[in-house]
Amino acid sequence: MRKKESLIKAFKEEVKRTNPMTFPICVDSFTNLWQYEFGALDDLPPEVEKLIAYRAVELGLMDD
């Protein structure tokens, strides 16, 4: 499995277990690792952006 796919899969699993307190930490951790591995968030897949937004709304951290 390619590194990007592996990171995305791990993030999807981790974000499912977040709550309003741990969600921002989870996202920060993922984006920091992504930037470290790939240099920028420019190539972050749309599915990841949608997952972050959906979960933030679900947890009441953001309005839809």
GUVO-962048 format. One line per field, with one value per atom (N, C-alpha, C, O): z, x negated, y; atom name; residue in three letters. Coordinates in nm, 4 decimals. Layout:
<sites>
w <- Z,...
u <- X,...
v <- Y,...
dolo <- CA,...
drendren <- ALA,...
</sites>
This chain:
<sites>
w <- 0.0000,0.0000,0.0000,0.0735,-0.0810,-0.0872,0.0427,0.1172,0.0678,0.1930,0.2116,0.3207,0.1052,0.1166,0.1522,0.2406,0.0831,0.1096,0.2516,0.3177,0.2979,0.4337,0.5375,0.6345,0.5174,0.6104,0.6123,0.7183,0.4943,0.4858,0.5559,0.6287,0.5345,0.5992,0.7510,0.8218,0.8008,0.9454,1.0004,1.1086,0.9264,0.9708,0.9765,1.0720,0.8769,0.8748,0.9969,1.0576,1.0323,1.1487,1.2780,1.3675,1.2870,1.4081,1.4284,1.5406,1.3195,1.3320,1.3779,1.4382,1.3504,1.3950,1.5475,1.6039,1.6132,1.7595,1.8312,1.9534,1.7561,1.8197,1.8862,1.8575,1.9750,2.0378,2.0206,1.9641,2.0671,2.0455,2.0993,2.0464,2.2025,2.2590,2.1791,2.1621,2.1304,2.0636,1.9121,1.8487,1.8538,1.7095,1.6586,1.5648,1.7176,1.6674,1.6785,1.5916,1.7828,1.8017,1.6923,1.6367,1.6623,1.5588,1.4226,1.3483,1.3909,1.2628,1.2569,1.1552,1.3639,1.3675,1.3475,1.2721,1.4147,1.4039,1.2602,1.2056,1.2006,1.0628,0.9659,0.8819,0.9774,0.8831,0.9024,0.8051,1.0260,1.0494,0.9863,0.9230,1.0034,0.9449,0.7924,0.7257,0.7379,0.5923,0.5379,0.4391,0.6031,0.5592,0.5704,0.4831,0.6759,0.6942,0.5830,0.5264,0.5525,0.4522,0.3094,0.2262,0.2802,0.1413,0.1133,-0.0010,0.2136,0.1928,0.1989,0.2247,0.1758,0.1759,0.1844,0.1618,0.2179,0.2218,0.0873,0.0732,-0.0112,-0.1420,-0.2084,-0.2771,-0.1876,-0.2529,-0.1604,-0.1833,-0.0571,0.0333,-0.0448,-0.1028,-0.0471,-0.1256,-0.0776,0.0423,-0.1709,-0.1350,-0.0356,0.0468,-0.0430,0.0489,0.1939,0.2845,0.2163,0.3513,0.3990,0.5136,0.3114,0.3465,0.3812,0.4777,0.3036,0.3288,0.4611,0.5369,0.4889,0.6137,0.7336,0.8326,0.7251,0.8344,0.8568,0.9702,0.7487,0.7603,0.8143,0.9024,0.7630,0.8065,0.9557,1.0294,0.9987,1.1399,1.2300,1.3400,1.1849,1.2643,1.2842,1.3935,1.1801,1.1891,1.2814,1.3689,1.2621,1.3435,1.4926,1.5765,1.5244,1.6642,1.7174,1.8341,1.6317,1.6741,1.6822,1.7481,1.6148,1.6181,1.5054,1.5043,1.4102,1.2936,1.2424,1.2501,1.1904,1.1303,0.9876,0.9187,0.9439,0.8050,0.7083,0.5881
u <- -0.0865,0.0000,-0.0899,-0.1884,-0.0550,-0.1328,-0.1196,-0.0228,-0.2191,-0.2245,-0.1022,-0.0456,-0.0610,0.0549,0.1803,0.2564,0.2006,0.3191,0.3177,0.4214,0.2017,0.1872,0.2197,0.2906,0.1682,0.1967,0.3451,0.4033,0.4055,0.5480,0.6316,0.7254,0.5983,0.6717,0.6604,0.7600,0.5409,0.5200,0.5968,0.6550,0.5970,0.6693,0.8192,0.8854,0.8729,1.0165,1.0555,1.1600,0.9730,1.0009,0.9902,1.0737,0.8886,0.8675,0.9774,1.0234,1.0192,1.1172,1.2532,1.3311,1.2820,1.4083,1.4181,1.5274,1.3026,1.2998,1.2852,1.2707,1.2888,1.2683,1.3950,1.5060,1.3745,1.4838,1.4520,1.3478,1.5379,1.5095,1.3740,1.3164,1.3234,1.1939,1.0769,0.9755,1.0888,0.9756,0.9730,0.8697,1.0851,1.0910,0.9862,0.9133,0.9762,0.8743,0.7319,0.6486,0.7043,0.5719,0.5450,0.4353,0.6447,0.6338,0.6070,0.5197,0.6815,0.6639,0.5260,0.4573,0.4854,0.3527,0.2424,0.1478,0.2553,0.1553,0.1458,0.0366,0.2608,0.2633,0.2042,0.1213,0.2468,0.1975,0.0482,-0.0233,0.0011,-0.1429,-0.2220,-0.3250,-0.1745,-0.2414,-0.2373,-0.3368,-0.1229,-0.1088,-0.2090,-0.2780,-0.2155,-0.3095,-0.4541,-0.5361,-0.4845,-0.6197,-0.6554,-0.7645,-0.5627,-0.5893,-0.5872,-0.6671,-0.4958,-0.4733,-0.4990,-0.4849,-0.5359,-0.5775,-0.4689,-0.4990,-0.3443,-0.2361,-0.1016,-0.0903,0.0001,0.1363,0.2070,0.3236,0.1366,0.1962,0.2544,0.3563,0.1894,0.2355,0.3193,0.3325,0.3746,0.4631,0.5880,0.6545,0.6207,0.7365,0.8672,0.8858,0.9573,1.0869,1.1649,1.2396,1.1478,1.2192,1.1783,1.2606,1.0539,1.0062,1.0643,1.1077,1.0649,1.1234,1.2712,1.3190,1.3433,1.4856,1.5055,1.5971,1.4201,1.4293,1.4077,1.4803,1.3093,1.2820,1.4022,1.4459,1.4548,1.5703,1.6926,1.7616,1.7201,1.8357,1.8268,1.9242,1.7110,1.6939,1.7025,1.7571,1.6495,1.6584,1.8046,1.8437,1.8837,2.0276,2.0943,2.1725,2.0636,2.1221,2.0946,2.1798,1.9760,1.9385,1.9865,1.9646,2.0516,2.1015,1.9948,2.0134,1.8829,1.7732,1.7816,1.7090,1.8718,1.8838,2.0269,2.0898,2.0780,2.2112,2.2015,2.1019,2.3084,2.3051,2.3605,2.3643
v <- -0.1190,0.0000,0.1238,0.1311,0.2169,0.3406,0.4193,0.4042,0.5034,0.5789,0.6687,0.6743,0.7393,0.8276,0.7489,0.7881,0.6385,0.5558,0.5029,0.4979,0.4639,0.4120,0.5195,0.4927,0.6406,0.7499,0.7842,0.8074,0.7870,0.8196,0.7136,0.7463,0.5876,0.4786,0.4885,0.4732,0.5138,0.5260,0.6462,0.6385,0.7566,0.8761,0.8497,0.8905,0.7830,0.7521,0.6691,0.6928,0.5734,0.4903,0.5713,0.5578,0.6541,0.7326,0.8372,0.8585,0.9021,1.0101,0.9567,1.0306,0.8307,0.7698,0.7668,0.7711,0.7593,0.7456,0.8792,0.8829,0.9888,1.1187,1.1699,1.1252,1.2644,1.3381,1.4863,1.5196,1.5757,1.7187,1.7657,1.8608,1.7011,1.7408,1.6836,1.7514,1.5616,1.4966,1.5173,1.4956,1.5589,1.5774,1.6771,1.6449,1.7978,1.8923,1.8374,1.8631,1.7635,1.7042,1.6014,1.5960,1.5210,1.4190,1.4839,1.4391,1.5882,1.6568,1.7226,1.7128,1.7887,1.8514,1.7487,1.7713,1.6374,1.5320,1.4811,1.4656,1.4557,1.4059,1.5082,1.4734,1.6345,1.7352,1.7625,1.7866,1.7591,1.7749,1.6614,1.6847,1.5397,1.4242,1.4315,1.4030,1.4694,1.4806,1.5848,1.5598,1.7000,1.8038,1.7562,1.7847,1.6851,1.6334,1.5350,1.5409,1.4451,1.3416,1.3948,1.3519,1.4885,1.5283,1.6757,1.7191,1.7536,1.8907,1.9970,2.1136,1.9600,2.0592,1.9887,1.8683,2.0681,2.0141,2.0313,1.9945,2.0873,2.1140,1.9895,1.9968,1.8761,1.7538,1.6642,1.5440,1.7248,1.6513,1.6108,1.6966,1.4826,1.4378,1.5015,1.5224,1.5320,1.5903,1.5044,1.5572,1.3726,1.2841,1.3109,1.2982,1.3473,1.3765,1.5094,1.5213,1.6081,1.7375,1.7216,1.7812,1.6420,1.6181,1.5447,1.5766,1.4468,1.3717,1.4638,1.4550,1.5509,1.6446,1.7357,1.7555,1.7905,1.8811,1.8070,1.8583,1.6879,1.6103,1.5779,1.5934,1.5334,1.4946,1.6172,1.6091,1.7307,1.8534,1.8942,1.9352,1.8831,1.9140,1.8133,1.8506,1.6866,1.5794,1.5992,1.5700,1.6485,1.6700,1.8057,1.8382,1.8841,2.0141,2.1219,2.2242,2.0984,2.1942,2.2961,2.3955,2.2700,2.3557,2.3472,2.2417,2.4573,2.4559,2.4060,2.4280,2.3373,2.2889,2.3882,2.3618
dolo <- N,CA,C,O,N,CA,C,O,N,CA,C,O,N,CA,C,O,N,CA,C,O,N,CA,C,O,N,CA,C,O,N,CA,C,O,N,CA,C,O,N,CA,C,O,N,CA,C,O,N,CA,C,O,N,CA,C,O,N,CA,C,O,N,CA,C,O,N,CA,C,O,N,CA,C,O,N,CA,C,O,N,CA,C,O,N,CA,C,O,N,CA,C,O,N,CA,C,O,N,CA,C,O,N,CA,C,O,N,CA,C,O,N,CA,C,O,N,CA,C,O,N,CA,C,O,N,CA,C,O,N,CA,C,O,N,CA,C,O,N,CA,C,O,N,CA,C,O,N,CA,C,O,N,CA,C,O,N,CA,C,O,N,CA,C,O,N,CA,C,O,N,CA,C,O,N,CA,C,O,N,CA,C,O,N,CA,C,O,N,CA,C,O,N,CA,C,O,N,CA,C,O,N,CA,C,O,N,CA,C,O,N,CA,C,O,N,CA,C,O,N,CA,C,O,N,CA,C,O,N,CA,C,O,N,CA,C,O,N,CA,C,O,N,CA,C,O,N,CA,C,O,N,CA,C,O,N,CA,C,O,N,CA,C,O,N,CA,C,O,N,CA,C,O,N,CA,C,O,N,CA,C,O,N,CA,C,O
drendren <- MET,MET,MET,MET,ARG,ARG,ARG,ARG,LYS,LYS,LYS,LYS,LYS,LYS,LYS,LYS,GLU,GLU,GLU,GLU,SER,SER,SER,SER,LEU,LEU,LEU,LEU,ILE,ILE,ILE,ILE,LYS,LYS,LYS,LYS,ALA,ALA,ALA,ALA,PHE,PHE,PHE,PHE,LYS,LYS,LYS,LYS,GLU,GLU,GLU,GLU,GLU,GLU,GLU,GLU,VAL,VAL,VAL,VAL,LYS,LYS,LYS,LYS,ARG,ARG,ARG,ARG,THR,THR,THR,THR,ASN,ASN,ASN,ASN,PRO,PRO,PRO,PRO,MET,MET,MET,MET,THR,THR,THR,THR,PHE,PHE,PHE,PHE,PRO,PRO,PRO,PRO,ILE,ILE,ILE,ILE,CYS,CYS,CYS,CYS,VAL,VAL,VAL,VAL,ASP,ASP,ASP,ASP,SER,SER,SER,SER,PHE,PHE,PHE,PHE,THR,THR,THR,THR,ASN,ASN,ASN,ASN,LEU,LEU,LEU,LEU,TRP,TRP,TRP,TRP,GLN,GLN,GLN,GLN,TYR,TYR,TYR,TYR,GLU,GLU,GLU,GLU,PHE,PHE,PHE,PHE,GLY,GLY,GLY,GLY,ALA,ALA,ALA,ALA,LEU,LEU,LEU,LEU,ASP,ASP,ASP,ASP,ASP,ASP,ASP,ASP,LEU,LEU,LEU,LEU,PRO,PRO,PRO,PRO,PRO,PRO,PRO,PRO,GLU,GLU,GLU,GLU,VAL,VAL,VAL,VAL,GLU,GLU,GLU,GLU,LYS,LYS,LYS,LYS,LEU,LEU,LEU,LEU,ILE,ILE,ILE,ILE,ALA,ALA,ALA,ALA,TYR,TYR,TYR,TYR,ARG,ARG,ARG,ARG,ALA,ALA,ALA,ALA,VAL,VAL,VAL,VAL,GLU,GLU,GLU,GLU,LEU,LEU,LEU,LEU,GLY,GLY,GLY,GLY,LEU,LEU,LEU,LEU,MET,MET,MET,MET,ASP,ASP,ASP,ASP,ASP,ASP,ASP,ASP
</sites>
